[in-house]
Amino acid sequence: MTKNRKRMLKLTVYVVVLSLLVMGLNLTAAAAPPDAGPKKPAAKNIIVMISDGWGYNHLEAVSYYEYGKDARQIYNRFPFQFAISTYSYYCDYDPATAWSDFDYVKSCYTDSAAAATALSTGVKTYDAAIGVDVDEQPLKHALELAEEKGKATGVITSVEWTHATPAGHVAHNVHRNNYAEIGQEMVYESAADVIMGAGHPCYSADGVYNGCTNTYQYVGGQATWDDLLNGSAGGDADGDGVADPWVLVQTRDEFQSLMSGPTPKRVLGTAQVYQTLQQSRSGDGNADPYVVPLIETVPTLEEMTKAALNILDDDPDGFFLMVEGGAVDWGSHANQSGRMIEEALDFERAVEAVDDWVKNNSNWGETLLIVTGDHETGYLTGPGSGQTATGPVWNPIVNNGAGVLPGMEWHSGSHTNSLMVLSAKGDAARMFSRYAVGDDPVRGRYADNTNVAHVVFWAMDPQ
C-alpha cells in the first residue's frame, strides 16, 4: 500500500470516528430534556405565587400608589426576572403583531383554568380545563409530584378555594365550573395538607351571616360541607391506610392562631365570606383604595400565607405551596382601579411574608420562590392609549405620587394575550435562563408559562 493510500485510509477512519462522536453528542443532546441542567440536590421547598390578572402595568400602577416610584416592590428585587407567554392550547403569541396592532392581544387569550393547568403541569390545554389535557386526560400536577417526594402540600387563595387557579393545581376535571365535583376531589381524593380560601355558604359578600342561603357548590356541595363541619371529611392523605380528616377553620381568629405554634396535620380554611375576601364587598367599587372599609372578620392573604407556611414547614421533607391573589383579576375585570390596587397590595404583603419566612427558617439554596401571574386582565395602560391613524399608542401609567391613584386607563373587561411578568428567587431559579421561546421587541427574550412547571418539576427531581 502506498503512503498516499495509507494517509487516505487514516483520514477516512478519522472522519468516520469523528462523525460517530459528533452523532453521539447530537443524539445525547436530542435525548436530553429541554430543562436538563447540572445535577444538583433537589429543592426542599417550592412556593409558587400567582397574582391572577396581573400585568406589567398593574405592577407599575401599584408601585406608584404605594411608593411614588416605579419598581419598588419586593419582587422587583429578585435576582431572576423574565417575561412569559400565557396563551392556551389553540392560540399563540406573535411579538411583532402584538406591538404593531393595539387590538391584537384582545383575542386568543387564555382563561385561568388553562393557565393554571399549564403552570402546574407544564402542558397547554383548552380553556376551562382543570388538570387535564386537550383529550381530557388527567395530567400530573407539581403538587402531586411533591406528594410523591414525601413533601407537605397546599393551595391558598383570596377567592373561592374551588376556583380555577387553586383547582388547577390540585384537581382534574373537564370543566372549571364543575365546582362541587372539584371540591369533592380536593377534599376526599387529594393528598393536600392545606386548602384555604373563600366561598363560605353561610356568609354574604360582606362577611355577614345569612342563614346559609348561598350555594354550597364552592365547598364541594352540602354533603361535603356537612362532613367538614363534623370532622369526617378527608381520605388517606399519607398512604398509611388510615383516613386523615380535615380540620375546618372559619373565623379570622382561627386563621391567625395557625400563624405560630403547633398546628393540626391538615387544615381546610373557609373564610366567613362569599366569593372573595374583600373585592366583592359592597360600597362604591370605583372608589380609591381603602375608601370603602375592609371587612375585618376575614383573614388577609398574608395571614393565610403565614398560617400555611407554619403548617407545612413541619414536614422534614419540605413542602410545595401555591398562593393565589385571585381577586386582582376580579377587580381588573370590573375595571376597578382602587380595588385592583387593594388586592395587589394584599398579594405583595403575602410575598413579603414568604420572603421573611425563608430568611428566618430556610435559605435560598433549598427554597425556590416564583412570583408570576396567569394572564393580564383589563388591558391596563396609561391615559390616551389606543389605535390611532398613525399607529398604536401605549402611553405609560401616570405617577401622581404615593397614596394617590395613578393615571390609568382600561381597554377591556376581559383577559389579554399580553406577556406576563415572572420574578424568581433561589438557586433553582437559574433554570429559567435555559428557556426562551421568542424575542419580544419590548419585553425582550421570553419563556412560556409551561416552563414554570418544567422548572418546578426539575427543582424537585433534578436530572
N, C-alpha and C positions, 0 to 999 in steps of 0.2 A: 504494500500500500504506500502510495506517495505521501510526502509530508503535507502537500496541499489537501489530499483527500483526508488525512488524519485530522488536519486543522478543521476541515469542513464537518467531519463527524463529531469532533469535540464541540464545535459551535452549535451543531444541531441538537446534541444531547443537552447542552447548556440552556438553549432556548426552550426545549421541551420541559426541562426541570423547572426553569424559571416560570414558564407558563402554568405548570401544575401548582407551583407555590402561590402564584397570583390568584389562580382559580380557587385554591383552598382558602385564601384570605377573603376573597369575594364571597364564597359560599358561607364562610363563617359570619361575615358581616350581614349577609342576607338573612341568615337564620336567627340572628340576634334580634330581640325585640327592640323597637324604636326607643324605648326608655331605658335600655341597658346602660349601666354605669359601673363604676368601680365597686367591687364587693365591699360592703360596709355592714356594721351592725344595724339591725332593724331599729326603726324609731319606736320608742316605747309609747309615746303619747302623740296622738294626732287630733288636732282641733281644726275643723272647717267652719268658718263663719260666713254666712251668706246674707247680704243685705238685699232683699228681694226688691227689684225695681230700681236699684241704684244705677248711676251712670257718672261719667266724668264731671258733668256739670252739676249734678246733685252734690258731689263732694265739694266742688268749688263754692257753691252757694252756702252749704253748711259751714264751711271753714270761714267764709266772710262773716256769717252771722255770729259764729262763736268767738272768733279771734280778730276779726277785722283784717285778716290777711289770708292769702291762699296757701293751701298745702300745709296746714299746721296740725292736722290730726295725727294720731299715733301711728296709723298705718302708712302715712306718707314717709315715715322714718324707717320703715322696714327695709332691709338691705336688698330685697328682690322685688322688682316692680315689672309687671308685664301687662299686656293687653291680651284679651282672649275673645274669640268669636263665639257666638251663642246660638246660632240658628239650629233648628231641629232637622230631622232626617231628610225631608223633601226640599230643603232650601239650601242656600249658600250665601256667601258674603263676597261681594266684589268691591275691593277698596277704591278702585278708580271711580266707579259709578257712585259709590257712597259719598264721595266728596265733589262730584260734579252735578249731582241731581239731588236737590233738597229733599224730595219726597221718596227717594229710593228706600231708605231704612224704615219707612212706614208700612212696608209689606214684607211678607215672608219671614216673620219673626217667630220666635219660639214662645210657647207658653211655659208656665212654671213647672208643670209636671215633666215635660220632656227635658227641660233644662236641669231639673233636679236629678232625673234619671241619668243624664249624661255626666253630671258632676259626681254622682255616686257610683256609677258602674263603668264609665268610660265608653259607653255605647250610645250613639244617637238613636232617637226613636221618634215616633209620631206624637203630635200634640195630644195631651190628656193621658198619655201612658204613664203608669206608675210602676217602675221597676221591671218593665217588660220591653222586648224589642218590637220591631215592626211586624213580626209574625206572632206577637202576643205571647212569646215565650219568656219565662222568668229569667232575669239576669242576676248576677251576684253583686250585691251591694258591698261597698267598702266596710260598712258596719258588720256584714256577715263574715267577711274575711277577718276582721278584728276579733269576732267571737271565736272563729276557728283558732286564732292565735292565743286564745285564753284571756283576751282583754275585756274589760268592762266597756259598755257602750251606752250612748244616749243621744237623744234629739230633743231640742227645746226650741220654742218659737213664741213670737208675740201675737200670733193668730191661732186659729183652731189647730189642735195637735194632730188632726187627721187631714189637714190641708196639704196642698201639693208638695211643698218642699220637705216637711218632715216625713210625710208618707213616702215621698220619692227617695228617701234614704233608708227605709225600713221595709215597706210593703211591696207587694206585687199584685197589680190589678190592671185590667184593661182600660179603666176609665177613672179619672181623678174624682168624679162626682159620686162614686160609689162609697160615700163616706162611712156608712155603717159597716160595710164589708171590710173596708180598710182598717177601721177602728178595731174590729174583731181580730183581724190578723195581727195587728200591733199588740193587742192586749193578750191574746191567748196563744199565738204561734211564734211571735218574735222572741229572741233571747235578749232584747234590750233591757238595760237596767234602770234607765231614766227616760221618761217621756214627760214633757211639760209644755203647757200652752193654755189657750183659751178654749171657748166652745161650751161653757157650762150650760146645761139645760134649764137651770133654775134661776138664772140671773139675767138681767137686761144688759143692753149695751152700756149702761151707766153703772153697772155693778149693783143694781137694786134687785132684791129677791122678788120674783114674780110668780111664785107658786108652781114652778117647773112647767111653764106653758110653752117653752121653746121646744123645737125638735131635738130629739136625742141622737140624731144621726152623727153629730160631730164627736160623740163619745162612744160610738160603736153600737148604738141602739139602746133602748131602755133596759133590756135584759142584761146587757154588758155593764151598764151603769149600776144596776142593782147589785151585780156581782162585785163591782169595785167598792160600792158602799159597804157591803157586808164582809169584804176582805177575802172573797173566794176566787177572784179573777186572777188568772196567770197560769201559764203552763210550766213545764220543766225547763227553766232557762239555762241551767248549768249542766244538764245532761247526767245528773246523778239518779234519775228515776223518781225524784220527789218534786212535787209541784212547788213553784216559787211564786207565791201570791204577791200582788202589788200592794203597797201601802199608798192609799189615796190621801193627798193633801190638797186643801182648797183655800184656806184663808192666807192672807199675806203673812200673818204671824207664823203660820206653819212653814211657809216657804223660807222665811227669814231664819227660823230656828235650824234649818238644814245647812246654813252657810258656815257653820263651825260645829265642832264636836262630833260625837257618834251619830251615825245615820242608819236608817233601815237599808236592807240589801237592795230592794227595788222600790222605786218611787214613781208614781204617776201623779203629776201635779196638774190639776184643772182649776185654774184661777176662777174666782167667782165673778165672771163677766162673760158676755156672749160675743163671739167672733174675734174681737181684738182686745188687747189690754187697754188701749187708750184711743186709737184713731177714730173708732166708731162712736165715741161718746157724743151726747147731744151738745147743743150750743152752736155758735157760728163756726162752721167748718172752714171758713175762709179768713178767720181772724189770724192775727200774728201769733207766733209761737207763745204758748202758755197763757194767753189772754183768757181762754176758757180753762178753768181749773182742772187739773188732772184728777182722776179717780184715785182716792187714797187707799182703797181697800184691796187693791190688786198689786201683785209684785211687779217690779220693773224687770226688764230683760237682764239687767246687770245682776239683780238679786237672784233670778233664776240661774244665771250662769255660775255665780258663786256657789249656789246650792248644788248644782250638778257636778261641779268640779270637786266639791267636798265629798260627795257620794262616790264618784267614780275613782278618785285617786286612792281609795282603799285597796284597789286591786294591785298586787305587786307586779303583774304583767303589763300594767299600763291601761290606757283606755283610748277609745275613739269617741269624739263628741262633735255633733253638728249643732250650731247655734244659728237660728234664723231671725233676722229683723224683718218679719214678714209684712208689717204694715207700712213700711216705706213705699211699697208697691200700691197699697190701698190709697194712701194719700196722694200718690202721683197719678193714679187712675182718675181721681176726683179733681186733679189739678189744685190741690190744697197745699199751697206753698208752706204755710205755717205748720200744718200737721206733718207734712213730709219732713220738715226740719226737726220737729219734736222726735219723730220716730228714728231719724238718722242719728240724733244725739244719744238716744237711749241705746242704740246699737253701738255707738262709739264707746259709751261707758262700759258696755259688755266686753268690747275688745280690750279696753284698758284693764279690766278685771282679769282677763286671761293672761295678759302680759305680766301683770303683777304676780299671778299665781305661778307662772313659770319662773320668775325671778326668785320667788320665795320658797318654792317647793320642788323645782326641777332645774333644767338647764336647756340651752338651745341645741346641745348635741343630741339629746334624747327626745326632744319635743319639736314637732312641726306644727306651725300655725299658718293657715291660709285664710286670707280675708278677701272676699270677692262678692259678686252679685250673680244672679241668674240671667238677667236681661235688664235693659233700660226701659223705664216706663214714663210716658208723658211727653217724650221728645222735648226735654228742657233745654232752653238756650237763653241767651241774653236778649233784651228787647230789640225789636226791629229786624229780627232774623226772618229768613224765608226765601222763596224763589222769586227773583226779580228779573226784569227784562235783560239785564246784563249777566245774569247767572245767580247761583245760590249764594246766600249770605248767612254766615253763622257768627253773630255778634257775641262777645263774651258776657258772662254774668257780671252785673254791675255791683261793685263793692260800695255799700252805703255805711260801712263801719260796723263794729261789733255791737250786737244787740239790736240791730236794725235789719229788717227784712231786705235782702239784696234785690236788685233789679233783675227780674227773670221773666221768662215767657214760655208758656206751654203750647205745644203744637199737636198734641194728640191726647186722647183719653185711653190709649191702649199701649201695648209694648212696641218697641222698635228693634230693628236688627243691627243696632249700633254695637261697636266693640265695647267690651266690658273691662273695667279695671280689676287687676288682681295684685295684691301685695302679699308677700310671704316672708316668714322668718323661721330660722332653724337650718341646721346643716343639710337636711334632705331637700330643702327648697332649691338648692343648686340644680336639681334635676330639671327644673323648668327651662333652663337655658338650652337644653337639648331639643326642645320642641319649638318649631317655627313653621307655620303653615303659609305665611304670607307676609307681605310688607305693606303697611298702610302709610299713605303719604302724610298723615297727621300723627298717628299713634306709634308708628314705627313697626318693627318686627312684632308679630303677634302669634300666639298659640291658639288652641281651641279649648272649649270648656271640657271636652272629654279628657284632655291632658291633666286636669285636676285629679281625676280618679286614677289615671295612669301613675302620677307621681305618688299619690297616697298608697296605692297598691304596692308600688316599688318600695316605698319607705317602710312598709310593714314586712315586706318579703323581698329584700334586695337580691338580685341575681348576679 
